[in-house]
Every structure is written in structure tokens, then in C-alpha cells.
Amino acid sequence: TKRFDKIVLVPAPEADKIDRFTQRTGLPAEEAQRRLALQIPDDTKRPLADYVLENDGSLAHLEAQVDSLWPIFQSLATQ
């Protein structure tokens, strides 16, 4: 956390992560579960994040969250 000015976390439900992984890679769900088990859980990362964009809905919903965050980052970049 000390290496970055701001941290953005984009958590998603585990089932969605597994589905996206298998669709993207063609690998089985067991491989996705194995890789997820190696990662820091979202619940542990959440308190360390400055911003959390929930990725539990549609792509349009996520894009709207990004659109809301973008002006904040632009403002921070000019300070």
C-alpha cells in the first residue's frame, strides 16, 4: 500500500470470478479455484483500498462506477 498513491479494489463474487476465468482461459473451474486460493481474499484487501468498485452486476454498472471515479483521479492528478 505504500507504493501507490491510491488503491482501487474491484471485487467480484467468487462464482463470477470462476466463470470469467473458465470462459477466458478454457481451463476447468478447479484451476480457477486453485488460483483464487493463492490470492489475498477481497475481505482482507477491502480495508486497504481507497476506492471499491463493486463488480457484482452488469458491465454498464461497473462502467458507471468508473465514470464516477475518473473525475476524482483527474482532480488528484492536477494537485
C-alpha positions as CSV (number, residue, x, y, z in Angstrom):
1,T,0.0,0.0,0.0
2,K,2.9,2.3,0.5
3,R,4.0,2.1,-3.2
4,F,0.8,3.7,-4.5
5,D,-1.0,7.0,-4.0
6,K,-4.4,5.4,-4.2
7,I,-5.7,1.8,-4.4
8,V,-8.8,0.7,-6.3
9,L,-10.3,-2.7,-5.5
10,V,-12.7,-4.3,-7.9
11,P,-14.1,-7.3,-6.1
12,A,-16.5,-9.8,-7.6
13,P,-18.4,-12.7,-6.3
14,E,-16.3,-15.9,-6.4
15,A,-18.7,-17.7,-8.7
16,D,-18.3,-14.8,-11.2
17,K,-14.6,-14.9,-10.9
18,I,-14.6,-18.6,-11.6
19,D,-17.0,-18.3,-14.6
20,R,-15.0,-15.5,-16.1
21,F,-11.7,-17.4,-15.7
22,T,-13.1,-20.5,-17.3
23,Q,-14.6,-18.6,-20.2
24,R,-11.4,-16.6,-20.7
25,T,-8.9,-19.4,-20.5
26,G,-10.8,-22.6,-21.3
27,L,-9.3,-24.1,-18.2
28,P,-11.5,-26.0,-15.6
29,A,-13.2,-24.4,-12.6
30,E,-10.9,-26.3,-10.3
31,E,-7.9,-24.4,-11.7
32,A,-9.7,-21.1,-11.1
33,Q,-10.4,-22.2,-7.5
34,R,-6.8,-23.2,-7.0
35,R,-5.6,-19.8,-8.2
36,L,-8.2,-17.9,-6.2
37,A,-7.0,-19.8,-3.1
38,L,-3.5,-18.3,-3.7
39,Q,-4.8,-14.8,-3.7
40,I,-5.4,-12.4,-0.8
41,P,-9.2,-12.5,-0.1
42,D,-11.2,-9.5,-1.1
43,D,-12.4,-9.1,2.5
44,T,-8.7,-8.7,3.6
45,K,-8.0,-6.2,0.8
46,R,-11.1,-4.1,1.2
47,P,-10.0,-2.1,4.2
48,L,-6.7,-1.3,2.5
49,A,-8.4,0.2,-0.6
50,D,-9.2,3.9,-1.0
51,Y,-11.9,3.1,-3.5
52,V,-14.0,0.0,-4.1
53,L,-15.9,-0.6,-7.4
54,E,-18.3,-3.4,-6.9
55,N,-18.2,-5.8,-9.8
56,D,-21.3,-7.8,-9.0
57,G,-23.6,-6.5,-11.6
58,S,-23.6,-5.6,-15.3
59,L,-20.7,-4.2,-17.2
60,A,-22.8,-1.0,-17.5
61,H,-23.0,-0.7,-13.7
62,L,-19.2,-1.2,-13.4
63,E,-18.6,1.4,-16.2
64,A,-20.8,3.9,-14.3
65,Q,-18.7,3.4,-11.2
66,V,-15.5,4.0,-13.2
67,D,-17.1,7.1,-14.8
68,S,-17.8,8.4,-11.3
69,L,-14.3,7.8,-10.1
70,W,-12.4,9.2,-13.1
71,P,-13.0,12.9,-12.3
72,I,-11.7,12.3,-8.8
73,F,-8.5,10.8,-10.2
74,Q,-8.2,13.7,-12.7
75,S,-8.5,16.2,-9.9
76,L,-5.9,14.3,-7.8
77,A,-3.5,14.3,-10.8
78,T,-3.6,18.1,-11.0
79,Q,-2.9,18.7,-7.4
